[in-house]
Amino acid sequence: MPVPLPMTEHRHGSGEGAALPVQTYRMLVAGVLPQIRELFPWDLEQKLRDEPETLVVDIRETEEFAQGAIAGALHVPRGILEGACDWGYSDTVPALVQARERPLVLVCRSGNRSALAAHTLQLMGYRDVWSLRTGVRGWNDYELPLFDRQGQPVDIDEAEARLSPPVTPDQLG
């Protein structure tokens, strides 16, 4: 039987009682939005035509990425993003490390994870970072093409079903 770990209170600052404010996921995303740049799917489509050096980085989980991604997107799951952006780690992705001066657009399913990631990359010195507002779901809604792992086009309706998983009752809290 596993032994329960003692509960600890996480604190920052130098004074007694300087507890971190509790924030929800929604609050975290809302907090970074004024500090990042976003673009809509039709803007990304135009950006890719006008600035072909733009690097699209899909930060979704491997299973999500395999179901349908923007053509040419570099897959770097959110969980390893910071390590992938620096030299010297087993997670280092050279193309991403070398993209600090390139236009870079982060994408996820809905635009929330990519907003947080855009903020992080700015802190890490990336100069021209964008987040795809509405994410891959919005890209699909705008009827722009998605491709599976083998490079085959993904049916728009099938992609819609995969990009909109239901929230289960136990996830509602």
NORMO-V686462 format. One record per helix or strand. SS is the DSSP state (~ for helix, > for strand). FROM is the first residue (numbers start at 1). TO is the last residue. If there is no record, write none. Layout:
# NORMO-V686462
SS FROM TO
SS FROM TO
This chain:
# NORMO-V686462
> 11 11
> 19 19
~ 25 33
> 38 39
~ 41 50
> 55 58
~ 62 67
> 69 69
> 74 75
~ 78 84
~ 94 97
> 104 107
~ 112 123
> 129 132
~ 135 141
> 147 147
> 153 153
~ 156 163
~ 169 171
